[in-house]
Amino acid sequence: MTDLSSVRRELRREQRSLRVHRFFRNRQAVLGACIVLLMLVVAVFAPLLAPADPLAQTVSNRFAKPGTAGYLLGADKLGRDLLSRIIYGARVSMTVGLSVGLSSMLIGMTVGLYACYYRVLDSILMRICDGLSAIPSTLLAIALMAVLGPSTFNVILALSIVYIPRMARISRSAALVVKEQTYIEALRSQGASATRIIWRHIAPNILSAVVVQASYNFANSIITEAALSFLGVGVPAPQPSWGNILSEGREVITKAWWMVVYPGLATAIAVMGTNIFGDGLRDILDPHTN
């Protein structure tokens, strides 16, 4: 028994080493990881990186052009430094993205695993997921925010509700394949508990699919949060968010194009980087790729 356990540990160690090697060979994954890491660094160290207080107003410098009056990326309608507001806006986007990605992964994976294992729960949980999935995600998020009210926490809560059904379905589909394996039947016949089978033997085998989907939820939540804030139902002003900066810039785009271009670029880069990272993870974790 001890020899078998040591062999399993050695196999896991070799698999981890192989995946690390494949990660650094995959340029797509490395590029995406660098972009995501850069965004996280900007979010964490925003007070050190921002050249000014994002809420400080200098009305005499309102709509200052990029590179003038000490504003690298220009100023908004209240004379606030746009670069500082974009840097602090990264905090909102990264907080929402990470929180929604993790919460949808943990809750959705749990729902999918138990729905897979218990037929009674499967009928109930999957019908709830079908009902939520039938509504377009952005419309559902807007409806939830109308009920909850604008705040960062409520954005995270609403988007988690939106993305949990998708994660639950993916987890359930992957778990059904593992559940039909012969060794699962052998564990049942030996009297192994359902909890042990679900979390020790099924969950690890669906983790790769779940992690990849979580990375896409991360990217989707960033752009959806920006859309909600753009519409005025997301993160409330004056807290800087890429979405509400874009919303303010929309009104003055003809004379202050920088208020739309720069936060739009930040959003696009963050979403692109996260999606590239997710595609790289999919290639790395897929056992059929070299």
C-alpha positions as CSV (number, residue, x, y, z in Angstrom):
1,M,0.0,0.0,0.0
2,T,2.9,2.3,0.8
3,D,4.5,1.6,-2.5
4,L,1.3,2.4,-4.3
5,S,0.9,5.7,-2.5
6,S,4.5,6.6,-3.4
7,V,4.0,5.7,-7.0
8,R,0.9,8.0,-7.1
9,R,2.8,10.8,-5.5
10,E,5.6,10.4,-8.1
11,L,3.1,10.4,-10.9
12,R,1.5,13.6,-9.7
13,R,4.9,15.2,-9.3
14,E,5.8,14.2,-12.9
15,Q,2.5,15.6,-14.2
16,R,3.0,18.9,-12.4
17,S,6.5,19.1,-13.8
18,L,5.2,18.3,-17.3
19,R,2.5,21.0,-17.1
20,V,5.0,23.6,-15.9
21,H,7.3,22.7,-18.9
22,R,4.4,22.9,-21.3
23,F,3.3,26.3,-19.9
24,F,6.7,27.9,-20.6
25,R,6.7,26.3,-24.1
26,N,3.3,27.8,-24.8
27,R,3.9,31.4,-25.9
28,Q,0.2,32.2,-25.8
29,A,-0.1,31.2,-22.2
30,V,3.0,33.1,-21.2
31,L,1.9,36.2,-22.9
32,G,-1.6,36.0,-21.4
33,A,-0.1,35.4,-17.9
34,C,2.2,38.4,-18.3
35,I,-0.7,40.7,-19.2
36,V,-2.9,39.4,-16.3
37,L,0.0,39.7,-13.9
38,L,0.7,43.2,-15.0
39,M,-2.9,44.2,-14.4
40,L,-2.8,42.6,-11.0
41,V,0.4,44.5,-10.1
42,V,-1.2,47.8,-11.3
43,A,-4.3,47.1,-9.2
44,V,-2.4,46.1,-6.0
45,F,0.1,49.0,-6.2
46,A,-2.2,51.7,-7.5
47,P,-1.4,54.1,-4.6
48,L,2.3,53.9,-5.5
49,L,1.8,54.0,-9.3
50,A,-0.8,56.7,-9.6
51,P,0.7,60.2,-10.1
52,A,-2.2,61.9,-8.3
53,D,-5.2,61.4,-6.2
54,P,-7.9,60.1,-8.6
55,L,-10.6,62.2,-6.8
56,A,-8.6,65.4,-6.7
57,Q,-10.3,68.1,-8.8
58,T,-8.6,71.0,-10.5
59,V,-11.4,72.7,-12.4
60,S,-9.1,75.2,-14.1
61,N,-7.5,72.2,-15.9
62,R,-10.7,70.6,-17.0
63,F,-10.3,68.7,-20.3
64,A,-6.6,69.3,-20.3
65,K,-5.1,67.5,-23.3
66,P,-2.7,64.5,-22.9
67,G,0.8,65.7,-22.2
68,T,-0.3,69.2,-21.0
69,A,-0.4,70.7,-17.5
70,G,1.3,67.7,-16.1
71,Y,-1.4,65.2,-17.2
72,L,0.1,62.3,-19.1
73,L,-3.2,61.0,-20.4
74,G,-5.2,64.2,-20.0
75,A,-7.8,65.3,-17.5
76,D,-11.6,64.8,-17.3
77,K,-14.4,67.4,-17.0
78,L,-13.5,68.1,-13.4
79,G,-9.8,68.3,-13.9
80,R,-9.1,64.9,-12.4
81,D,-6.0,63.0,-13.7
82,L,-7.2,60.4,-16.1
83,L,-4.1,58.2,-15.7
84,S,-4.7,58.0,-12.0
85,R,-8.3,57.2,-12.5
86,I,-7.5,54.4,-15.0
87,I,-4.9,52.9,-12.6
88,Y,-7.4,52.9,-9.7
89,G,-10.1,51.6,-12.0
90,A,-7.9,48.5,-12.5
91,R,-8.5,47.7,-8.8
92,V,-12.3,47.5,-9.5
93,S,-11.9,45.4,-12.6
94,M,-9.4,43.0,-11.1
95,T,-11.4,42.7,-7.8
96,V,-14.6,41.9,-9.7
97,G,-12.8,39.6,-12.2
98,L,-11.0,37.5,-9.5
99,S,-14.0,37.4,-7.1
100,V,-16.5,36.4,-9.8
101,G,-14.0,33.9,-11.3
102,L,-13.4,32.2,-8.0
103,S,-16.9,32.3,-6.6
104,S,-18.5,31.0,-9.8
105,M,-15.8,28.2,-10.0
106,L,-16.3,27.0,-6.4
107,I,-20.1,27.3,-6.2
108,G,-20.7,26.1,-9.8
109,M,-18.3,23.2,-9.5
110,T,-20.0,22.1,-6.2
111,V,-23.4,22.3,-7.8
112,G,-22.3,20.4,-10.9
113,L,-20.6,17.6,-8.8
114,Y,-23.6,17.0,-6.6
115,A,-26.1,17.3,-9.5
116,C,-24.0,14.6,-11.3
117,Y,-24.0,12.3,-8.3
118,Y,-27.6,12.6,-7.1
119,R,-30.4,12.3,-9.5
120,V,-32.9,14.1,-7.3
121,L,-30.6,17.1,-7.0
122,D,-29.8,16.9,-10.7
123,S,-33.5,17.5,-11.7
124,I,-33.8,20.5,-9.3
125,L,-30.5,22.2,-9.7
126,M,-30.2,21.8,-13.5
127,R,-33.8,23.2,-14.0
128,I,-32.8,26.3,-12.0
129,C,-29.6,26.6,-14.1
130,D,-31.7,26.2,-17.3
131,G,-34.0,29.0,-16.2
132,L,-31.1,31.4,-15.4
133,S,-29.2,30.5,-18.6
134,A,-32.3,31.2,-20.7
135,I,-31.9,34.9,-19.9
136,P,-29.0,36.8,-21.7
137,S,-26.2,37.3,-19.2
138,T,-26.0,41.1,-19.6
139,L,-29.8,41.5,-19.2
140,L,-29.8,39.3,-16.2
141,A,-27.0,41.3,-14.6
142,I,-28.8,44.6,-15.3
143,A,-32.0,43.2,-13.7
144,L,-30.1,42.0,-10.6
145,M,-28.3,45.3,-10.3
146,A,-31.6,47.1,-10.5
147,V,-32.8,45.1,-7.5
148,L,-29.5,45.1,-5.5
149,G,-28.4,48.7,-6.2
150,P,-25.1,50.0,-7.5
151,S,-21.9,49.0,-5.6
152,T,-18.8,46.9,-6.2
153,F,-20.0,44.1,-3.9
154,N,-23.4,43.9,-5.6
155,V,-21.7,43.8,-9.0
156,I,-19.7,40.8,-7.8
157,L,-22.9,39.1,-6.4
158,A,-24.9,39.7,-9.6
159,L,-22.2,38.5,-11.9
160,S,-21.5,35.4,-9.8
161,I,-25.2,34.5,-10.1
162,V,-25.0,35.0,-13.8
163,Y,-22.0,32.8,-14.4
164,I,-22.6,30.0,-11.8
165,P,-25.2,28.1,-14.0
166,R,-22.7,28.0,-16.9
167,M,-20.0,26.6,-14.6
168,A,-22.4,24.2,-13.0
169,R,-23.3,22.7,-16.4
170,I,-19.7,22.4,-17.5
171,S,-18.7,20.7,-14.2
172,R,-21.7,18.3,-14.4
173,S,-20.9,17.3,-18.0
174,A,-17.2,16.6,-17.1
175,A,-18.2,14.8,-13.9
176,L,-20.6,12.5,-15.7
177,V,-17.8,11.2,-17.8
178,V,-15.6,10.5,-14.8
179,K,-18.5,9.0,-12.8
180,E,-19.0,6.2,-15.4
181,Q,-15.4,5.0,-15.0
182,T,-14.8,1.5,-13.7
183,Y,-12.8,2.6,-10.6
184,I,-15.7,4.8,-9.4
185,E,-18.0,1.7,-9.4
186,A,-15.3,-0.2,-7.6
187,L,-15.1,2.5,-4.9
188,R,-18.9,2.3,-4.5
189,S,-18.8,-1.4,-4.1
190,Q,-16.1,-1.1,-1.4
191,G,-18.4,1.2,0.6
192,A,-16.6,4.5,-0.1
193,S,-18.7,7.5,1.0
194,A,-20.3,9.8,-1.6
195,T,-18.3,12.8,-0.2
196,R,-15.0,10.9,-0.6
197,I,-15.8,9.8,-4.2
198,I,-17.0,13.3,-5.2
199,W,-14.2,15.4,-3.8
200,R,-11.2,13.0,-3.8
201,H,-11.8,11.1,-7.1
202,I,-14.2,13.0,-9.3
203,A,-13.3,16.7,-8.6
204,P,-9.6,16.4,-9.3
205,N,-10.4,14.9,-12.7
206,I,-12.6,17.8,-13.8
207,L,-10.4,20.6,-12.4
208,S,-8.7,21.4,-15.7
209,A,-12.1,22.1,-17.5
210,V,-13.3,24.1,-14.5
211,V,-10.1,26.3,-14.3
212,V,-10.2,27.1,-18.0
213,Q,-13.9,28.2,-17.7
214,A,-13.1,30.2,-14.6
215,S,-10.5,32.2,-16.7
216,Y,-13.2,33.0,-19.3
217,N,-15.6,34.1,-16.5
218,F,-12.8,36.3,-15.2
219,A,-12.6,38.0,-18.7
220,N,-16.4,38.2,-19.2
221,S,-16.9,39.7,-15.7
222,I,-14.4,42.5,-16.5
223,I,-16.2,43.6,-19.6
224,T,-19.7,43.1,-18.1
225,E,-18.7,45.2,-15.1
226,A,-17.5,47.9,-17.5
227,A,-20.8,47.7,-19.3
228,L,-22.9,47.9,-16.1
229,S,-20.9,50.9,-14.9
230,F,-21.2,52.5,-18.3
231,L,-25.0,52.2,-18.0
232,G,-24.9,53.7,-14.5
233,V,-26.0,50.5,-12.6
234,G,-22.5,49.2,-11.7
235,V,-19.8,50.9,-9.6
236,P,-21.1,54.3,-8.5
237,A,-19.2,57.6,-9.0
238,P,-17.0,59.1,-7.9
239,Q,-15.2,55.7,-7.4
240,P,-13.2,55.3,-10.6
241,S,-14.1,52.4,-12.8
242,W,-13.3,51.9,-16.5
243,G,-17.0,51.7,-17.2
244,N,-18.0,54.9,-15.5
245,I,-15.0,56.8,-17.0
246,L,-16.2,55.7,-20.4
247,S,-19.7,56.8,-19.5
248,E,-18.4,60.3,-18.7
249,G,-16.3,60.4,-21.8
250,R,-19.3,59.4,-24.0
251,E,-20.9,62.8,-23.3
252,V,-17.8,64.8,-24.4
253,I,-16.2,62.5,-27.0
254,T,-16.0,65.3,-29.6
255,K,-13.7,67.5,-27.5
256,A,-12.1,65.0,-25.1
257,W,-11.5,61.8,-27.1
258,W,-8.9,60.6,-24.5
259,M,-11.7,60.0,-22.0
260,V,-13.0,57.2,-24.2
261,V,-9.9,55.9,-25.9
262,Y,-7.6,55.2,-22.9
263,P,-10.1,53.5,-20.6
264,G,-11.4,51.5,-23.6
265,L,-7.8,50.4,-24.4
266,A,-7.3,49.3,-20.7
267,T,-10.5,47.3,-20.8
268,A,-9.6,45.7,-24.2
269,I,-6.1,44.8,-23.1
270,A,-7.3,43.2,-19.8
271,V,-10.0,41.1,-21.5
272,M,-7.7,40.1,-24.4
273,G,-4.9,39.1,-22.0
274,T,-7.3,37.0,-19.8
275,N,-8.8,35.3,-22.9
276,I,-5.3,34.5,-24.3
277,F,-4.3,33.1,-20.9
278,G,-7.5,31.0,-20.9
279,D,-6.7,29.6,-24.4
280,G,-3.2,28.8,-23.3
281,L,-4.4,27.0,-20.2
282,R,-6.8,24.9,-22.3
283,D,-4.0,23.8,-24.6
284,I,-1.7,23.0,-21.6
285,L,-4.3,21.1,-19.6
286,D,-5.7,19.1,-22.6
287,P,-4.2,15.7,-22.4
288,H,-4.6,15.2,-26.2
289,T,-2.2,18.1,-27.1
290,N,1.5,17.7,-27.2
